[in-house]
Amino acid sequence: MMKGIERNPGCELDLGWLNNVNMNLTAINELAKKLAVSKELKGEYRTAWILKAVTCIDLTTLAGDDTCSNVSRLCFKATKPIAEDLLPRFGFQYDENCPIRTAAVCVYPSRVEDAVQTLKKLGYYDKISVASVATGFPCGQSPLKTRLEEIKYAVEKGATEIDIVINRTLVLTGQWEELYREIQQMKEACCTAHLKSILAAGELGTLNNVYKASLVSMMAGSDFIKTSTGKEAVNATLQFGIVMSRAIKEYHQKMGYKVGLKPAGGVRNTKDALSWLILVKKLLGDDWLTPDLFRIGASDLLSDLEHNLYEFSTKKYPASYEFSMG
């Protein structure tokens, strides 16, 4: 749950700020290469980073055949993401004070109630957020009224975080005022739920547009900016992470509010996750290395993280069926 972080109230739309954006693609590509250094993390230091990654996951199921049972199973895994016989080897055990759990579960609006009821039964509703995608996910092409109603529905059912998807058409055509107004209305519809704006960066055309969309989303009051829906041809790349982190840092320096970062789509293995954690540490600082300000949207990643912990502990790499979710 996001606690202790002052929420971003947004600010006036500053078109002059947007007009000064100019990304250097060559420099960004070079920095991305330098940041992909998770292979240098060894031993216990590496396992500590893996455990940190686990606590930053938004454990996700966004399938057309989602049911109450598989959402409940997702919630159980979120509360105990590492096998119970494996976790004590790293100095933890599952009790009411155990910090090893995922940050959130993320589902469609129609499955929010299932997640809420399961987490309440398990006693984790105040410890693990229920996030819901909304606003015509993943394309964002529904009428605005419909998108706002979807947010309100998810919040009424108990969602504490809403992952909205912006209208990419407004970015590609430079309609920044309209994008700003839409996100403001989405923030209002969220009420007390935190707003995470999905940029779908792979569909925005240029890195300049990614930076501008990041700024507009934050100016409109987003609590997080997120790379992708996971449904685009190009999803969470380190280049997008660099651009979005720079926008977050500039916004913080200018406005004084911390906005979170969430890569999603394509972060499937331990090396990917550690590269993102290193990116955040180097570009945003240790303050962002908490679930309050950094999330990884993933469905398959947790299994690989767990396998890596098992391998470190036993010197053997397990088969996927050895754990509760493969």
C-alpha positions in Angstrom: 0.0 0.0 0.0 1.2 3.5 -0.7 1.8 5.2 2.6 3.9 8.1 3.7 4.3 9.6 0.2 2.6 13.0 -0.4 0.3 12.5 -3.4 0.9 14.5 -6.6 -1.8 17.1 -6.9 -0.7 18.1 -10.4 -0.2 21.6 -11.6 -1.2 23.9 -14.4 -0.5 22.7 -17.9 2.8 24.3 -19.0 3.1 24.1 -22.8 6.4 26.1 -22.7 7.9 23.3 -20.6 6.8 20.8 -23.3 8.3 22.9 -26.1 11.7 22.7 -24.5 11.9 18.9 -24.6 14.6 17.4 -26.8 15.8 13.9 -26.3 19.2 12.6 -27.5 18.6 9.1 -28.8 22.3 8.2 -29.1 23.0 9.2 -25.5 20.0 7.4 -24.2 21.0 4.2 -26.1 24.5 4.4 -24.6 23.2 4.9 -21.1 20.8 1.9 -21.5 23.7 -0.3 -22.4 25.6 0.8 -19.2 22.6 0.2 -17.0 22.1 -3.4 -18.1 24.7 -4.7 -15.7 22.7 -7.1 -13.4 25.3 -9.8 -14.3 27.7 -8.0 -12.0 25.5 -8.6 -9.0 26.7 -11.7 -7.2 25.9 -13.9 -4.2 23.9 -12.6 -1.2 24.0 -9.0 -2.7 22.1 -10.4 -5.7 19.6 -12.3 -3.7 18.8 -9.1 -1.7 18.0 -7.3 -4.9 15.9 -10.2 -6.1 13.9 -10.1 -2.8 13.5 -6.3 -3.3 12.1 -7.0 -6.8 9.6 -9.4 -5.4 8.2 -6.7 -3.1 7.8 -4.3 -6.1 5.7 -6.5 -8.3 2.1 -5.8 -9.3 1.2 -9.5 -9.8 -1.1 -9.5 -12.8 -3.7 -11.5 -14.6 -5.4 -9.9 -17.6 -6.7 -12.8 -19.5 -10.0 -13.3 -21.3 -10.6 -16.5 -19.3 -10.0 -15.0 -15.8 -12.2 -16.5 -13.2 -12.8 -16.1 -9.5 -10.6 -19.1 -8.8 -7.5 -18.0 -10.7 -7.8 -14.5 -9.3 -8.0 -16.0 -5.8 -4.9 -18.1 -6.6 -3.1 -15.0 -7.7 -3.9 -13.3 -4.3 -2.7 -16.4 -2.4 0.6 -16.2 -4.3 0.9 -12.4 -3.7 0.7 -13.0 0.1 3.4 -15.8 0.0 5.4 -15.2 -3.2 8.3 -17.3 -2.2 7.9 -21.0 -1.3 7.5 -21.4 2.5 10.4 -23.8 2.9 12.7 -21.6 0.8 12.1 -18.2 2.4 13.7 -19.0 5.8 17.0 -19.6 4.1 17.1 -15.8 3.5 16.3 -14.8 7.0 12.5 -14.4 6.7 9.5 -16.3 7.7 5.8 -15.8 6.9 4.1 -14.1 9.8 2.1 -10.8 10.3 5.3 -8.8 10.1 6.9 -10.4 7.1 7.8 -7.8 4.4 8.1 -10.3 1.6 4.9 -10.0 -0.4 4.0 -8.4 -3.7 3.0 -4.8 -3.8 -0.3 -5.4 -5.5 -2.5 -7.7 -7.6 -3.7 -6.3 -10.9 -6.9 -7.4 -12.5 -9.8 -6.3 -14.8 -12.6 -4.2 -13.2 -15.0 -7.2 -13.3 -12.5 -9.2 -11.2 -11.8 -6.5 -8.5 -14.4 -7.8 -6.1 -12.9 -11.3 -6.3 -9.5 -10.0 -5.4 -10.8 -7.7 -2.6 -12.8 -10.6 -1.0 -9.8 -13.0 -1.1 -7.3 -10.5 0.3 -9.8 -9.6 3.1 -10.2 -13.3 4.0 -6.4 -13.6 4.1 -6.0 -10.5 6.2 -4.0 -8.7 3.6 -6.3 -6.1 2.1 -4.5 -3.4 4.1 -1.1 -4.7 3.0 -1.5 -5.6 -0.7 -3.1 -3.1 -3.1 -5.8 -4.1 -5.5 -5.1 -2.5 -8.8 -7.4 -2.5 -11.8 -6.8 -1.5 -15.4 -9.5 0.7 -16.8 -10.4 3.3 -19.4 -10.8 0.9 -22.3 -7.6 -1.1 -21.7 -5.5 -1.7 -23.7 -6.4 0.6 -26.6 -8.0 3.5 -24.7 -10.3 4.3 -27.6 -13.6 4.1 -25.8 -15.7 7.3 -25.3 -14.5 9.4 -22.4 -17.8 8.9 -20.5 -17.4 5.1 -20.7 -13.8 5.3 -19.6 -14.7 7.4 -16.5 -17.6 5.0 -15.6 -15.2 2.1 -15.7 -12.9 3.8 -13.2 -15.8 4.6 -10.9 -17.0 1.0 -11.1 -13.5 -0.4 -10.2 -13.2 2.0 -7.2 -16.7 1.1 -6.0 -15.7 -2.5 -6.0 -12.7 -1.8 -3.8 -9.8 -1.1 -6.1 -7.2 1.1 -4.4 -5.1 1.8 -7.5 -6.3 2.4 -11.1 -4.1 1.8 -14.1 -5.6 4.0 -16.8 -4.4 4.0 -20.4 -4.0 7.4 -22.1 -5.4 8.1 -25.5 -2.4 7.8 -27.8 -4.1 9.7 -30.6 -3.9 12.8 -28.5 -0.2 12.5 -28.2 0.5 11.7 -31.8 -1.6 14.7 -32.9 -0.1 17.0 -30.3 -3.4 17.7 -28.5 -1.8 18.2 -25.1 -4.6 20.3 -23.6 -7.1 17.6 -24.4 -4.9 14.9 -22.9 -4.3 17.0 -19.8 -8.1 17.5 -19.3 -8.9 13.8 -19.8 -6.3 12.7 -17.2 -7.6 15.3 -14.8 -11.1 13.9 -15.0 -9.7 10.4 -14.6 -7.9 11.5 -11.4 -11.1 12.9 -10.1 -13.0 9.7 -10.9 -10.4 7.8 -8.9 -11.3 9.6 -5.6 -8.9 8.2 -3.0 -7.5 5.5 -5.3 -4.0 6.1 -6.8 -3.8 6.9 -10.5 -1.2 5.1 -12.6 -1.1 6.4 -16.2 -0.1 4.0 -18.9 1.7 5.8 -21.7 2.0 2.8 -24.1 5.4 4.3 -24.9 6.0 1.9 -27.8 3.1 3.5 -29.7 4.0 7.2 -29.2 6.3 7.5 -32.1 9.3 9.3 -30.6 11.1 9.6 -27.3 10.2 13.3 -27.3 6.6 12.3 -27.2 7.3 9.8 -24.4 8.8 12.6 -22.3 6.0 15.1 -23.1 3.3 12.5 -22.3 5.1 11.8 -19.0 5.1 15.5 -18.1 1.4 16.0 -19.1 0.4 12.9 -17.1 2.2 14.3 -14.0 0.9 17.8 -14.5 -2.6 16.3 -14.6 -2.1 14.6 -11.2 -0.8 11.0 -12.0 0.7 9.3 -9.0 2.6 6.9 -11.2 3.6 6.8 -14.9 3.7 3.3 -16.5 5.5 2.3 -19.7 3.1 0.0 -21.4 -0.1 -2.1 -21.3 2.0 -5.2 -22.1 -0.1 -5.6 -25.3 2.0 -3.3 -27.6 4.7 -4.6 -30.1 7.3 -2.7 -28.0 6.8 -2.6 -24.3 9.1 -1.8 -21.3 12.6 -0.9 -22.7 15.4 0.7 -20.7 15.3 3.6 -23.1 11.7 4.3 -22.2 12.7 4.0 -18.5 15.5 6.5 -18.9 13.2 9.0 -20.6 10.4 8.6 -18.1 12.8 8.7 -15.1 14.3 12.0 -16.3 10.8 13.4 -16.6 10.0 12.2 -13.1 13.2 13.8 -11.7 12.6 17.1 -13.5 9.0 17.2 -12.3 10.2 16.5 -8.7 12.9 19.2 -8.9 10.4 21.8 -10.3 7.2 20.9 -8.4 8.4 19.1 -5.3 6.3 16.0 -5.7 7.5 12.4 -6.2 5.8 10.4 -8.9 6.3 6.7 -9.2 7.6 4.6 -12.2 6.1 1.3 -13.4 7.6 -0.8 -16.2 5.2 -3.4 -17.6 5.3 -5.8 -20.5 8.5 -7.7 -21.3 10.0 -7.8 -17.8 10.0 -11.5 -17.6 13.3 -12.6 -16.0 15.6 -11.8 -13.2 18.1 -10.0 -15.3 15.4 -7.6 -16.7 14.1 -6.9 -13.2 17.5 -6.2 -11.7 18.3 -3.9 -14.7 15.2 -1.8 -13.9 16.1 -1.6 -10.2 19.6 -0.4 -11.1 18.1 2.2 -13.5 15.9 3.5 -10.7 18.7 3.6 -8.2 21.1 5.5 -10.5 18.6 7.9 -12.1 16.1 8.6 -9.3 17.8 7.5 -6.1 17.2 5.2 -3.2 13.9 7.0 -2.3 12.3 5.5 -5.3 13.4 1.9 -4.4 10.2 1.1 -2.6 6.8 -0.2 -3.7 5.4 3.3 -3.0 7.4 4.7 -6.0 8.5 1.7 -8.1 6.4 -1.2 -9.4 7.0 -3.9 -12.0 3.9 -5.1 -13.8 4.3 -8.8 -14.4 2.7 -12.2 -14.6 5.6 -14.5 -15.4 8.5 -12.7 -13.6 7.8 -13.9 -10.1 8.4 -17.5 -11.1 11.9 -16.7 -12.5 12.8 -14.7 -9.4 11.8 -17.6 -7.2 13.8 -20.0 -9.4 16.9 -17.9 -9.0 16.6 -17.8 -5.2 16.2 -21.6 -5.2 19.3 -21.9 -7.4 21.4 -19.7 -5.2 20.3 -21.6 -2.1 20.6 -25.2 -3.4 23.0 -24.8 -6.4 20.3 -26.5 -8.5 17.9 -24.9 -10.9 14.3 -26.3 -10.3 11.6 -27.2 -12.7 8.6 -24.9 -12.8 6.2 -27.5 -11.3 8.2 -27.5 -8.1 6.5 -24.2 -7.1 2.9 -23.2 -6.5 2.7 -21.0 -9.6 4.8 -21.9 -12.7 
